Amino acid sequence: METKRVSELKQGDLVVFRIDSHGWGKKYSEYGHVYEVRKEEKKVDIHWLCGYQDRHDKIPFEDVLAVHDENGEWMDFDGVRGRSVLLLPE
């Protein structure tokens, strides 16, 4: 299985990540586009849709799970499905 490092992400990459956007204490999987990788903070600034709202959130490296890749393996993250490459946190 192919893997990549979170720090190797580029602006515009489509990624799967975990977030507790409602404050309920349970993280769930979502997807969005990388806006910026903040290596010094170990966070990825991700642009994504939550319902009808447009959001930008800084997601810790360990919560960024995979990057979309048409040549990757078929994966399922709590209902977020597609061909992806797993990401390794640093």
Helices and strands as residue ranges (DSSP letters): E 3-5, G 6-8, E 14-19, E 28-38, E 43-50, E 53-60, G 61-63, E 64-77, E 80-88
